[in-house]
Amino acid sequence: MGRTYLVEESIGQYLTELSTKVKPYVTGLLIGQCSPQRDYVVRAVRTPPKEQQQEESVGPPRLASLDEEWITTHASQVSRMLPGGLLVLGVFMIATPELAKDGQNALRKLIFSVEKSLSKRRLWKPAEEEISDRAALQICSATKKVVCRTYDVQDPKSSAKPADWKYQSALTASWVALGCTVNVNIHIPLLATSPNHDLEKNTKNGLNRWSKQIEESVFLINGQVKDEDTELLEGQVRPGIKVDVFVPQGQAASARSTATVQVCSGSINLRGAVKCRAYIHGNKPKVKEAIQALKRDIINTLSDRCEILFEDLILNEGPQKKNFGREYHVLPQRLFVPVAGSSVMLSDYKFGDEAAGEIQERFVEMLDQPVQAEDMHIAEDIST
């Protein structure tokens, strides 16, 4: 018995529109949520076209020209824009009939490349019972026939399994939103023995240690500690749930501590309050599913911002910067944007000097979604 994908109805229209523009194929990402019973697909997003693709030489259509790196980079950028509970669930390809035979092999290769690229950036480990099947959706541009298969990304030798692809209207209408604010105050020592310019690596190591604290944190749901195997919505009427997070300081009391003295040449301090958000399906979700989604959002939002900041510094100052006096850098602020016809919001990050127009362009390029400036909700004050 294969997996079932429940798919937001508007995705069917989106894929049909894309199939009329196919020359000779188009690829993209499927975004949604896994659950033990079934998976939910809430968005499909085509791969942004590359400039030089417009001037490609005329010849017989081939899938060999598929730019794997471009597609995996797009997946990494998109995954930063997804709140807790949402992930890249798979890839799709709409192709002309003559490419159909090679399509499945190309999709299989893409699924494993995308997963490898995304898992490299994660600071959390998948749970043992985690669903590791990812969808490969193939659509023929002429007949509009849809074939959905899954591959287990934990198994490099995984072969294709058939899956059901079912459209449903108002898919996210009963989904639950969870929100919390986490105060961050992370001190990362820079060892005298480590090269100074490796700030990014040191920051990642510090965030790694902090992410373990988040994993061990206590989460109160609407002010109560709940058993993780109970149903999240037991006696719950409203769709929004407020969560309080208590992060343990230093080592856990049960862990035996051995003190180490290390010579440091400086330190990095990350301070501020971050707004986190997660969404969970409305089909009797368990408390542990909701908390896991929120934990991952907390960890992702901080590591993504640091990544964006370092990319920005390299872009503006070059990698060879050697001035290591006291410096303050403002991490980008988080903003949320509603998705048309859905109760789920997507997210992005904005530097103080960035104009709304730049963010609107990014949503069109990355998520193929126009966004009104007044729909962008900045969630936080400035953090450093």
C-alpha positions as CSV (number, residue, x, y, z in Angstrom):
1,M,0.0,0.0,0.0
2,G,1.6,3.3,-1.1
3,R,1.3,6.7,0.5
4,T,-1.6,9.0,-0.1
5,Y,-1.1,12.7,-0.9
6,L,-4.0,15.0,-0.2
7,V,-3.4,18.0,-2.5
8,E,-4.8,21.6,-2.3
9,E,-7.2,21.9,-5.2
10,S,-5.6,25.1,-6.5
11,I,-2.4,23.2,-7.2
12,G,-4.2,21.3,-9.9
13,Q,-5.0,24.6,-11.7
14,Y,-1.4,25.8,-11.2
15,L,0.1,22.6,-12.7
16,T,-2.4,22.7,-15.6
17,E,-1.5,26.3,-16.4
18,L,2.2,25.4,-16.3
19,S,1.7,22.5,-18.6
20,T,0.5,24.8,-21.4
21,K,3.8,26.7,-21.2
22,V,6.1,23.6,-21.3
23,K,9.0,23.8,-23.7
24,P,10.0,20.9,-23.5
25,Y,9.8,20.4,-19.7
26,V,9.4,22.3,-16.5
27,T,10.4,21.2,-13.0
28,G,9.5,22.3,-9.5
29,L,9.1,21.6,-5.8
30,L,6.1,20.2,-3.8
31,I,5.7,21.8,-0.4
32,G,3.6,20.3,2.4
33,Q,3.6,18.2,5.6
34,C,4.1,14.6,6.4
35,S,1.9,12.7,8.9
36,P,1.8,9.1,9.9
37,Q,-1.5,8.5,8.0
38,R,-1.1,10.6,4.9
39,D,0.9,13.6,3.5
40,Y,-0.5,17.0,2.6
41,V,0.6,19.1,-0.4
42,V,-0.2,22.8,0.1
43,R,2.0,24.4,-2.6
44,A,3.7,23.5,-5.9
45,V,6.4,26.0,-7.1
46,R,8.1,25.9,-10.4
47,T,11.9,26.1,-10.6
48,P,12.8,29.8,-11.5
49,P,14.0,30.0,-15.2
50,K,17.7,30.8,-15.7
51,E,18.5,33.8,-17.9
52,Q,20.5,31.8,-20.4
53,Q,17.7,29.3,-20.8
54,Q,15.9,31.8,-23.0
55,E,18.7,31.6,-25.6
56,E,19.2,27.8,-25.6
57,S,20.2,26.3,-29.0
58,V,17.4,24.7,-30.9
59,G,17.8,20.9,-31.1
60,P,16.0,17.7,-30.0
61,P,14.6,18.1,-26.4
62,R,16.8,16.3,-23.8
63,L,16.6,15.9,-20.0
64,A,20.4,15.7,-19.9
65,S,20.4,19.5,-19.7
66,L,18.6,19.4,-16.4
67,D,20.5,21.7,-14.0
68,E,20.6,19.8,-10.8
69,E,22.5,22.4,-8.9
70,W,20.1,25.2,-9.8
71,I,17.1,23.1,-8.7
72,T,18.8,22.1,-5.3
73,T,19.8,25.7,-4.7
74,H,16.2,26.7,-5.3
75,A,15.0,24.1,-2.8
76,S,17.5,25.4,-0.1
77,Q,16.2,29.0,-0.6
78,V,12.6,27.9,-0.5
79,S,13.1,25.8,2.7
80,R,14.2,29.0,4.5
81,M,10.8,30.5,3.7
82,L,8.8,27.7,5.3
83,P,7.5,27.9,8.8
84,G,7.6,24.9,11.2
85,G,5.6,21.9,10.0
86,L,6.2,22.6,6.3
87,L,9.0,21.0,4.2
88,V,10.0,20.2,0.6
89,L,8.0,17.0,0.2
90,G,9.2,16.2,-3.3
91,V,9.7,17.3,-6.9
92,F,7.5,17.5,-10.0
93,M,8.1,17.5,-13.7
94,I,5.8,18.3,-16.5
95,A,7.3,17.1,-19.8
96,T,6.4,16.4,-23.4
97,P,5.5,12.7,-24.2
98,E,8.9,12.0,-25.9
99,L,10.7,12.8,-22.5
100,A,8.3,10.7,-20.4
101,K,10.6,7.6,-20.4
102,D,13.6,9.5,-18.9
103,G,11.4,11.6,-16.6
104,Q,11.3,9.1,-13.7
105,N,15.1,8.6,-13.6
106,A,15.6,12.4,-13.6
107,L,13.1,12.8,-10.8
108,R,14.6,10.1,-8.7
109,K,18.1,11.7,-9.0
110,L,16.6,15.2,-8.1
111,I,14.8,13.9,-5.0
112,F,18.0,12.5,-3.6
113,S,20.0,15.6,-4.5
114,V,17.5,18.0,-2.9
115,E,17.3,15.9,0.3
116,K,21.1,15.8,0.5
117,S,21.4,19.5,0.1
118,L,18.6,20.2,2.7
119,S,19.8,17.8,5.3
120,K,23.4,19.2,5.2
121,R,22.0,22.5,6.5
122,R,19.8,21.1,9.3
123,L,20.8,21.4,12.9
124,W,18.3,18.9,14.1
125,K,18.2,15.1,13.6
126,P,15.2,13.3,12.1
127,A,13.2,11.3,14.6
128,E,13.3,7.5,14.4
129,E,9.7,7.3,13.3
130,E,10.0,10.1,10.8
131,I,8.4,9.7,7.3
132,S,11.3,9.6,4.8
133,D,9.3,9.0,1.6
134,R,9.4,11.9,-0.9
135,A,7.1,12.3,-3.9
136,A,8.1,12.3,-7.5
137,L,5.2,13.7,-9.6
138,Q,5.3,13.3,-13.4
139,I,2.7,15.0,-15.7
140,C,2.5,14.5,-19.4
141,S,2.0,17.9,-21.0
142,A,0.0,16.5,-23.9
143,T,-2.4,13.9,-22.2
144,K,-2.2,15.6,-18.7
145,K,-1.8,12.1,-17.2
146,V,-0.5,12.3,-13.6
147,V,1.8,9.6,-12.2
148,C,2.9,9.9,-8.5
149,R,5.6,7.7,-7.0
150,T,7.6,7.9,-3.8
151,Y,11.2,7.1,-2.9
152,D,12.6,6.5,0.6
153,V,15.4,9.1,0.9
154,Q,17.0,7.2,3.8
155,D,17.7,4.3,1.4
156,P,20.0,5.2,-1.5
157,K,18.9,1.9,-3.3
158,S,15.2,2.8,-2.8
159,S,13.0,1.9,-5.8
160,A,9.8,3.7,-6.8
161,K,6.5,2.9,-4.9
162,P,3.2,4.0,-6.4
163,A,1.3,6.7,-4.4
164,D,-2.2,8.2,-4.6
165,W,-2.5,11.9,-5.6
166,K,-5.9,13.2,-4.5
167,Y,-7.2,16.8,-4.8
168,Q,-9.2,18.3,-2.0
169,S,-10.6,21.8,-1.5
170,A,-9.9,24.0,1.6
171,L,-7.2,21.5,2.6
172,T,-5.7,23.7,5.3
173,A,-9.0,25.2,6.7
174,S,-8.8,23.0,9.8
175,W,-5.0,23.4,10.4
176,V,-3.8,24.6,13.7
177,A,-1.3,27.5,14.1
178,L,1.2,27.4,17.0
179,G,3.2,30.5,18.0
180,C,5.9,31.3,20.5
181,T,8.6,33.9,21.2
182,V,12.0,32.7,22.3
183,N,14.5,34.9,24.0
184,V,18.0,34.1,22.6
185,N,21.2,34.9,24.4
186,I,23.9,32.7,23.0
187,H,27.6,33.2,23.9
188,I,30.0,31.4,21.4
189,P,33.7,31.6,22.4
190,L,36.3,31.8,19.6
191,L,39.2,29.6,20.4
192,A,42.7,31.2,20.0
193,T,43.7,28.1,18.1
194,S,40.9,28.4,15.5
195,P,41.5,30.7,12.6
196,N,39.7,34.0,13.1
197,H,38.1,34.2,9.7
198,D,36.2,31.0,10.4
199,L,33.4,32.9,12.1
200,E,30.7,31.1,10.2
201,K,31.9,27.7,11.2
202,N,32.3,28.8,14.9
203,T,28.8,30.2,14.8
204,K,27.4,27.0,13.4
205,N,29.1,25.0,16.2
206,G,27.7,27.3,18.8
207,L,24.2,27.0,17.3
208,N,24.6,23.3,17.3
209,R,25.1,23.2,21.0
210,W,22.1,25.6,21.5
211,S,19.9,23.5,19.3
212,K,20.4,20.6,21.7
213,Q,19.1,22.9,24.5
214,I,16.0,23.6,22.4
215,E,15.5,19.9,21.9
216,E,15.5,19.5,25.8
217,S,13.3,22.5,26.4
218,V,9.9,22.3,28.2
219,F,6.9,23.4,26.0
220,L,3.7,24.6,27.7
221,I,0.6,24.5,25.4
222,N,-1.8,27.3,26.4
223,G,-0.1,27.3,29.8
224,Q,-0.2,23.5,30.4
225,V,2.3,20.7,30.2
226,K,0.6,18.0,28.0
227,D,1.6,14.4,27.6
228,E,3.2,14.1,24.1
229,D,1.0,11.2,23.0
230,T,-2.3,13.0,23.8
231,E,-4.3,14.7,21.1
232,L,-3.3,18.3,20.6
233,L,-6.9,19.5,20.1
234,E,-8.5,17.8,23.1
235,G,-10.9,20.3,24.4
236,Q,-9.4,23.0,22.2
237,V,-11.7,25.2,20.3
238,R,-9.6,28.0,18.8
239,P,-7.3,27.4,15.9
240,G,-4.4,29.4,17.3
241,I,-2.3,27.9,20.2
242,K,0.1,29.9,22.3
243,V,3.2,28.1,23.4
244,D,5.7,29.0,26.1
245,V,9.2,27.6,25.9
246,F,11.5,27.1,28.8
247,V,15.1,26.6,27.7
248,P,17.4,24.8,30.2
249,Q,20.5,26.9,31.0
250,G,23.9,25.3,30.6
251,Q,24.2,21.5,31.1
252,A,21.3,19.4,32.2
253,A,21.4,18.8,36.0
254,S,21.7,15.0,35.4
255,A,24.8,15.3,33.2
256,R,28.1,15.1,34.9
257,S,30.1,18.2,34.1
258,T,33.9,18.3,33.5
259,A,35.2,21.8,33.3
260,T,37.7,22.7,30.5
261,V,39.8,25.8,30.3
262,Q,40.4,27.1,26.8
263,V,42.2,30.1,25.6
264,C,39.9,32.4,23.6
265,S,40.7,35.2,21.2
266,G,37.1,36.6,21.2
267,S,33.5,35.6,21.2
268,I,30.3,35.9,19.3
269,N,27.1,36.9,21.1
270,L,23.6,36.4,19.6
271,R,20.9,38.2,21.4
272,G,17.3,39.0,20.8
273,A,13.7,37.7,20.7
274,V,12.7,35.5,17.8
275,K,9.1,34.9,16.8
276,C,8.4,31.3,15.8
277,R,5.5,29.7,14.1
278,A,4.4,26.2,13.2
279,Y,1.4,24.7,11.4
280,I,-0.1,21.3,12.0
281,H,-2.8,19.3,10.1
282,G,-6.2,19.1,11.7
283,N,-6.5,15.3,11.5
284,K,-6.2,14.4,15.2
285,P,-2.6,15.7,15.6
286,K,-0.6,14.5,18.6
287,V,1.1,17.0,21.0
288,K,4.5,15.6,20.0
289,E,3.9,16.3,16.3
290,A,3.1,20.0,17.1
291,I,6.1,20.4,19.5
292,Q,8.5,18.9,17.0
293,A,7.3,21.2,14.3
294,L,7.8,24.2,16.6
295,K,11.2,23.1,17.8
296,R,12.4,22.8,14.3
297,D,11.1,26.3,13.5
298,I,13.0,27.8,16.4
299,I,16.3,26.1,15.4
300,N,15.8,26.8,11.6
301,T,14.9,30.5,12.0
302,L,18.1,31.3,13.9
303,S,20.5,29.2,11.8
304,D,18.9,30.5,8.6
305,R,19.3,34.2,9.7
306,C,23.0,33.6,10.6
307,E,23.5,32.0,7.2
308,I,21.8,35.0,5.4
309,L,23.9,37.5,7.5
310,F,27.2,35.7,6.5
311,E,26.1,35.6,2.8
312,D,25.3,39.3,3.0
313,L,28.7,40.1,4.7
314,I,30.6,38.1,2.1
315,L,28.7,39.9,-0.7
316,N,29.3,43.4,0.7
317,E,32.7,43.0,2.4
318,G,34.4,40.0,0.7
319,P,35.6,36.9,2.5
320,Q,39.0,38.3,3.4
321,K,37.8,40.8,6.0
322,K,40.4,40.9,8.8
323,N,39.3,43.7,11.1
324,F,38.1,42.0,14.3
325,G,37.2,44.8,16.6
326,R,33.9,44.9,18.4
327,E,31.2,44.8,15.8
328,Y,27.4,44.8,15.8
329,H,25.4,43.2,13.0
330,V,21.7,43.2,13.0
331,L,20.2,39.8,12.0
332,P,17.4,40.1,9.5
333,Q,13.9,40.4,10.9
334,R,11.3,37.7,10.2
335,L,8.1,38.5,8.4
336,F,5.0,36.4,7.5
337,V,2.9,36.5,4.4
338,P,-0.5,34.8,3.9
339,V,-1.0,32.2,1.1
340,A,-4.1,32.8,-1.0
341,G,-6.9,30.4,-0.2
342,S,-5.0,28.9,2.8
343,S,-4.8,29.4,6.6
344,V,-1.0,28.8,6.4
345,M,1.5,31.7,6.2
346,L,4.9,31.6,4.6
347,S,7.9,33.4,6.0
348,D,10.9,35.5,4.8
349,Y,13.7,37.6,6.3
350,K,14.3,41.3,5.8
351,F,17.3,43.5,6.6
352,G,16.5,47.0,7.9
353,D,17.5,48.7,4.6
354,E,15.7,46.3,2.3
355,A,12.8,47.7,0.5
356,A,9.4,46.0,0.3
357,G,9.8,45.7,-3.4
358,E,12.9,43.4,-3.0
359,I,10.9,41.0,-0.8
360,Q,8.0,41.0,-3.3
361,E,10.4,40.1,-6.1
362,R,11.9,37.3,-4.0
363,F,8.4,35.8,-3.4
364,V,7.7,35.9,-7.1
365,E,11.0,34.4,-8.0
366,M,11.2,31.7,-5.3
367,L,7.6,30.8,-4.7
368,D,5.9,32.1,-7.9
369,Q,3.6,34.1,-5.7
370,P,2.8,37.8,-6.0
371,V,2.6,39.5,-2.6
372,Q,1.0,42.8,-1.7
373,A,3.2,45.1,0.5
374,E,0.4,45.5,3.0
375,D,0.2,41.7,3.5
376,M,3.8,41.5,4.8
377,H,3.6,41.3,8.6
378,I,7.0,42.0,10.3
379,A,6.9,39.8,13.3
380,E,9.7,41.1,15.5
381,D,11.8,44.0,16.8
382,I,15.4,44.2,15.6
383,S,17.8,41.5,17.1
384,T,21.6,41.5,17.0
